[in-house]
Amino acid sequence: MGKNQLSSDKTLRFLYKEMSENESVDFLASLEENLFAMRVFLELQETVDSIQTIQYSPSEKLISKVHAYASFNLISPQ
């Protein structure tokens, strides 16, 4: 695994709060020392923030198709 991939993996783990407290402290310290890692962090943080604001609203046609499929297969729609 390359250095860039490792930076991305660590950044995602940090953003999704999958690191221990000690790992988080070490990660933040490493960002201060590495311009590339800081750039990756900021880009991924922006992306994660924008993804969290996405709202899905299926069309009525799609909802009807799902209900029809569910009733055809004897699954009770909620």
Secondary structure, 3 states (H helix, E strand, C coil): CCHHHHHHHHHHHHHCCCCCHHHHHHHHHHHHHCHHHHHHHHHHHHHHHHHCCCCCCCCHHHHHHHHHHHHHCCCCCC
